[in-house]
Amino acid sequence: MYDPGTEDVPRSVTPADFFVVAAGFFHNIASSVHALTEDLMELATYNAIRQNKVKAVWAEFTNDLEKMED
């Protein structure tokens, strides 16, 4: 941080400073996209497992009904 009480001259802004800011920005965007896709994958897995369980329950229910009819 610049302290006006000293006689030190702060360094000037260089293109590398802009590169660091841009790299940080893109890193944050990439991290956000990664987190989003990870959550979507978990949701898709949960939904697939749920659908398989529901199908199994319906199949068992259908078998029970057929046994009752016989």
Buried (B, 14 or more C-beta within 10 A) or exposed (E): EEEEEEEEEEEEEEEEEEEEEEEEEEEEEEEEEEEEEEEEEEEEEEEEEEEEEEEEEEEEEEEEEEEEEE
